[in-house]
Each structure stands twice: as structure tokens, then as C-alpha cells.
Amino acid sequence: MASYEAVCTASFIHLILGLAVWFKPPAESCSPAPNLGSWIFVGAPILLATDIRMYPKRYMHLPYAIQFLVETVGSLAIIEFSAIVVWCALECLIHHLVRLLFLSCGMGDETYLALEYWLLLIPTTALASTLLYIMKMAIIPHIPIKSIYEKQQIKVQLDERVYNNLVRRRNRSKNKYG
């Protein structure tokens, strides 16, 4: 599993700084859809990057800086590929499908252009949220709610000899001080 520091560094480089190291981003955005869907979608490859072991165990004797660098570069590659190649293709597909659907249903060009931002917001956000949820369910194990609020019980089995010794010691201490 990649260290959280390396994945957070790669996320910072991609999301906040907006740098693309491996893939050339499109000259303009993939579609006129809002960025909310892409920001939600990037959470899925970030979860994926935290779950992949990028640094082999046989090289653990090397300094941590090398491990950090390898994991950061690997995480950045995963995040960039997912955001630029996969999400851009999905966003273009959604844009064309929404435009085809609404214009074929009889919506006017001016009305469509006026509402295009909002018409694309819903499907892109829904798809990104669904993909993030699927990735979360695949990587983070399900924790049942009962295990949180139920009283935890520990069962201990004692050997008969140990139990008899404990009872004898207790009886001695009662007789001695009682």
C-alpha cells in the first residue's frame, strides 16, 4: 500500500497545482460540463493509489525518500491517467449523449445552450459519485454498524489448574487479612 503522504503529495500536484507530468491535458476542457464531476471522480483513483503496493518489499532497506519518490510518481501517473484519459472520455460521451437526447426531444438550440451547464451537471456528478462509491466499496471494507455500538465481549478459557490456584490465593488473602 502506498503511503498516504505520497498519495496526498501526488493529489496536491495534480489537483491544486494543476500540473500534468505524464499526459498532456486537452487544450480546452473535455466538455462544457462543470468541474464538480471531475473533482469527485478524482477521489476514485486516489483511493486506488492508496490500495496499490508500488514499492516492492525487497527494496525496503533503501532510504524512505526513495520510497516516497517512487510512490508519489506512481500515484501521480494513476491520478493523471484516470483524470485526463478516462474521465475526459466519459465526460465527452455524456456531453454528446445529453445534447443528442435534449435536441432530439425538441428543445431549441438557444434553450439548450442556456441550460447546458445545468443539464450536464446532473449526469456528470451522478456518474462520478457512482464510480467513487464503487471504488470505495471495493477498497475500504464494509464495517457493520452493530460492531460500533455493541458491547464487546472477550471470552477467556482458563485451565482448571490455573483457576484452582487463583481461588486458593484469594482464599489465603481473605484468611490472612480477614
C-alpha positions in Angstrom: 0.0 0.0 0.0 1.3 3.4 -0.9 1.9 5.8 1.9 -0.7 8.4 2.4 1.9 11.2 2.3 2.9 10.2 -1.2 -0.7 9.9 -2.4 -1.5 13.3 -0.8 1.5 14.9 -2.5 0.5 13.5 -5.9 -3.1 14.7 -5.3 -1.8 18.2 -4.4 0.4 18.3 -7.5 -2.5 17.3 -9.8 -5.5 19.0 -8.2 -4.1 22.2 -6.5 -1.1 23.0 -8.7 -2.7 21.7 -11.8 0.5 20.2 -13.2 0.4 17.3 -15.7 3.6 15.3 -15.8 2.7 12.2 -17.8 -0.2 13.1 -20.0 -0.9 16.2 -22.0 -4.3 17.6 -21.0 -6.6 18.7 -23.8 -6.2 22.3 -25.0 -9.7 23.2 -23.8 -11.8 21.3 -21.4 -13.2 18.0 -22.4 -16.8 19.4 -22.4 -18.6 22.4 -21.1 -19.7 20.4 -18.1 -18.8 21.8 -14.6 -15.7 20.6 -12.8 -17.6 19.2 -9.9 -17.9 15.8 -11.5 -14.2 15.6 -12.3 -13.3 16.7 -8.7 -15.5 13.9 -7.3 -14.2 11.4 -9.8 -10.5 12.0 -8.9 -11.3 10.6 -5.4 -11.6 7.1 -7.0 -8.1 6.9 -8.4 -6.8 8.5 -5.2 -8.4 5.6 -3.3 -7.0 3.2 -5.8 -3.5 4.6 -5.4 -3.6 4.1 -1.7 -4.5 0.5 -2.1 -1.7 -0.5 -4.6 1.7 -1.6 -3.4 4.0 0.4 -5.6 7.2 -0.2 -3.7 8.5 -3.8 -3.5 9.3 -5.2 -0.1 12.8 -6.2 -1.2 13.8 -2.6 -1.5 12.6 -1.5 1.9 16.2 -1.3 3.1 16.7 1.8 0.9 16.1 5.3 2.3 12.5 6.4 2.8 13.0 9.3 0.4 13.3 6.9 -2.5 10.2 5.0 -1.5 8.3 8.3 -1.1 9.5 9.5 -4.6 8.5 6.2 -6.3 5.1 6.2 -4.6 4.5 9.8 -5.5 5.4 9.3 -9.1 3.3 6.2 -9.4 0.3 7.8 -7.7 0.6 10.8 -9.9 0.6 8.6 -13.0 -2.5 6.8 -11.8 -4.4 10.0 -11.0 -3.4 11.7 -14.2 -4.3 8.8 -16.4 -7.7 8.4 -14.7 -8.5 12.2 -14.8 -7.2 13.1 -18.3 -7.8 9.9 -20.3 -10.7 8.1 -18.6 -12.7 11.0 -17.2 -12.3 13.1 -20.3 -13.6 10.3 -22.5 -16.6 9.8 -20.2 -17.3 13.5 -19.9 -17.3 13.9 -23.7 -19.6 10.9 -24.1 -22.0 12.3 -21.5 -21.9 15.7 -23.3 -22.8 14.2 -26.7 -25.5 12.0 -25.2 -27.1 14.8 -23.3 -27.0 17.1 -26.3 -28.4 14.4 -28.6 -31.2 13.5 -26.2 -32.4 17.0 -25.5 -32.1 18.3 -29.0 -33.9 15.2 -30.5 -36.7 15.7 -27.9 -37.4 19.1 -29.5 -35.5 21.5 -27.2 -34.4 24.6 -29.1 -30.8 25.5 -29.6 -30.9 28.7 -27.6 -32.7 27.0 -24.7 -30.2 24.1 -24.7 -27.2 26.5 -24.7 -28.7 28.5 -21.9 -29.3 25.3 -19.8 -26.3 23.3 -20.9 -24.3 23.8 -17.8 -27.1 22.6 -15.5 -28.1 19.7 -17.9 -24.5 18.4 -17.8 -24.1 19.0 -14.0 -26.5 16.3 -13.0 -25.3 13.3 -15.1 -21.6 14.0 -14.7 -21.9 14.4 -10.9 -24.1 11.3 -10.7 -21.6 9.2 -12.7 -18.6 10.5 -10.8 -20.3 9.9 -7.4 -21.3 6.3 -8.5 -17.7 5.5 -9.6 -16.3 6.9 -6.4 -18.8 4.9 -4.4 -18.0 1.7 -6.3 -14.2 2.3 -5.7 -14.8 3.0 -2.0 -16.8 -0.3 -1.6 -14.1 -2.2 -3.4 -11.2 -0.8 -1.4 -12.5 0.1 2.0 -14.0 -2.9 3.8 -17.6 -2.7 5.0 -17.8 -2.2 8.7 -21.1 -3.2 10.1 -22.8 -0.6 12.3 -23.5 -3.2 15.1 -19.9 -3.6 15.7 -19.6 0.1 16.7 -22.4 0.3 19.3 -22.5 -3.3 20.7 -20.6 -4.0 23.9 -17.5 -6.0 23.0 -17.1 -9.2 25.0 -13.9 -11.2 25.4 -14.2 -14.8 26.3 -11.2 -16.3 28.2 -10.8 -20.0 28.9 -8.9 -20.9 32.0 -7.1 -24.1 32.6 -8.6 -25.9 35.7 -5.2 -25.8 37.5 -4.8 -22.1 36.9 -8.4 -21.5 38.2 -7.8 -23.5 41.4 -4.6 -21.6 42.1 -6.4 -18.3 41.7 -9.2 -19.4 44.1 -6.6 -20.7 46.7 -4.7 -17.4 46.6 -7.9 -15.4 47.1 -8.9 -17.5 50.0 -5.5 -17.2 51.6 -5.6 -13.4 51.3 -9.1 -13.3 52.9 -8.0 -15.5 55.7 -4.8 -13.6 56.3 -6.4 -10.1 56.3 -10.0 -11.0 57.2 
